Amino acid sequence: MPIFHRGKGEAEPSTTSSRPDVPAHAEEPDWRSFDSVAETYARVMAPNFSKIATDLVGLLGASPGQRVLDVGTGTGVAARAAKAALGDGGVVVGIDPSVGMLRMAAVAGGGPSYAASTSIDLPFADGTFDHLLGNFVMAFFPDYRTALFELLRILRPGGRVAVTAWGPGEDQDELRTTWRRVAEEFAEHDILEDAAQRAIPWERKFGDRNELKDVLHDAGLRDIWTELRDYRFDSSREDWLASREVTPVARFLKQMLSDEYWDVFRTRVRAVFAEQFPDRINDFRDAVLAVGHKPSAS
Ligand SMILES: C[S@@+](CC[C@H](N)C(=O)[O-])C[C@H]1O[C@@H](n2cnc3c(N)ncnc32)[C@H](O)[C@@H]1O
């Protein structure tokens, strides 16, 4: 029986406050934010994402000196790849709501500028950017239609949008199902599913390249091209487990369990992985890449 289950346990972490004048959610950081995992993300995730980001930037076909916005830039992986492609005269801006992630992006340098923002009410005039990038971010948008409307506003006519999402059945491989099985010893399946749904509501939808294509078309993009590409990531078993702790479900679990039970979980998952998997892990993942352009005004 998991430690947390619906009915008696709390499905939402931090719903109680020790101070009557302070709303419960003000006491603990929002587990949906990447702030608390930014350093780990920069260390174990960002290097893996740089190949995908470079491929994505390649799809933009950007020319030296152009202006590119990287939405949900995180630690700036795609922003740096874009800046490298645009050269000295190019301008790359990365936006992200997580200041912790932006701090890592700033430390990495490489030339882009950064601002803290979601993709709503962006402080840019219409048609400011030649191209837009979104590397593994669209699935996080609470309302993707509104976000895309705003993003296309700041894109010049003729400009391109290139985005990625994880492919279908991404969480079904042996590594991830094993990790999840151990997590479900600590919190019920439905509670973890609910957390994933709240943090990344569109992960399954955009994992289907046809659905992603329809969404981009409905937003107003044309000549949309999509592809499913497979990537291989090689890491130590410990780094693979660290990369799992960056995911929204792990952030939720960590906040839900006390420090004591989180440590018990970490010890248990490491023991299970040591039994089942070698010291070095080859992780194969499918990513959907999509690019389309905003039609020129007629
Ligand atoms: C999986 S990370 C990808 C980061 C980066 N694009 C990369 O390739 O490493 C998702 C990022 O999207 C950001 N994010 C979440 N919701 C967002 C929103 N509504 N608008 C913009 N960014 C958002 C998160 O803070 C996080 O940094």
The ligand as an SDF file (V2000), in Angstrom:
LIG
                    3D

 27 29  0  0  0  0  0  0  0  0999 V2000
   11.5900   20.5810  -20.2360 C   0  0  0  0  0  0  0  0  0  0  0  0
   12.1080   22.2110  -19.9110 S   0  0  0  0  0  0  0  0  0  0  0  0
   12.8650   22.6410  -21.4840 C   0  0  0  0  0  0  0  0  0  0  0  0
   13.8690   23.7400  -21.3360 C   0  0  0  0  0  0  0  0  0  0  0  0
   14.6840   24.0740  -22.5860 C   0  0  0  0  0  0  0  0  0  0  0  0
   13.8410   24.4820  -23.6750 N   0  0  0  0  0  0  0  0  0  0  0  0
   15.6060   22.9460  -22.9910 C   0  0  0  0  0  0  0  0  0  0  0  0
   15.6010   22.5690  -24.1590 O   0  0  0  0  0  0  0  0  0  0  0  0
   16.3520   22.4470  -22.1440 O   0  0  0  0  0  0  0  0  0  0  0  0
   10.6000   23.1380  -19.9790 C   0  0  0  0  0  0  0  0  0  0  0  0
   10.7820   24.6050  -19.6630 C   0  0  0  0  0  0  0  0  0  0  0  0
    9.5520   25.2910  -19.9520 O   0  0  0  0  0  0  0  0  0  0  0  0
    9.3570   26.2910  -18.9800 C   0  0  0  0  0  0  0  0  0  0  0  0
    7.9270   26.6350  -18.9510 N   0  0  0  0  0  0  0  0  0  0  0  0
    6.9520   26.0370  -18.2560 C   0  0  0  0  0  0  0  0  0  0  0  0
    5.7780   26.6450  -18.4890 N   0  0  0  0  0  0  0  0  0  0  0  0
    6.0180   27.6500  -19.3680 C   0  0  0  0  0  0  0  0  0  0  0  0
    5.2030   28.6550  -20.0010 C   0  0  0  0  0  0  0  0  0  0  0  0
    3.8960   28.7160  -19.7680 N   0  0  0  0  0  0  0  0  0  0  0  0
    5.7960   29.5450  -20.8200 N   0  0  0  0  0  0  0  0  0  0  0  0
    7.1260   29.4830  -21.0560 C   0  0  0  0  0  0  0  0  0  0  0  0
    7.9450   28.5510  -20.4910 N   0  0  0  0  0  0  0  0  0  0  0  0
    7.3890   27.6480  -19.6590 C   0  0  0  0  0  0  0  0  0  0  0  0
    9.8900   25.6700  -17.7090 C   0  0  0  0  0  0  0  0  0  0  0  0
   10.2000   26.6230  -16.7100 O   0  0  0  0  0  0  0  0  0  0  0  0
   11.1150   24.9050  -18.2180 C   0  0  0  0  0  0  0  0  0  0  0  0
   12.2850   25.6760  -18.1310 O   0  0  0  0  0  0  0  0  0  0  0  0
  1  2  1  0
  2  3  1  0
  2 10  1  0
  3  4  1  0
  4  5  1  0
  5  6  1  0
  5  7  1  0
  7  8  2  0
  7  9  1  0
 10 11  1  0
 11 12  1  0
 11 26  1  0
 12 13  1  0
 13 14  1  0
 13 24  1  0
 14 15  1  0
 14 23  1  0
 15 16  2  0
 16 17  1  0
 17 18  1  0
 17 23  2  0
 18 19  1  0
 18 20  2  0
 20 21  1  0
 21 22  2  0
 22 23  1  0
 24 25  1  0
 24 26  1  0
 26 27  1  0
M  CHG  2   2   1   9  -1
M  END
$$$$
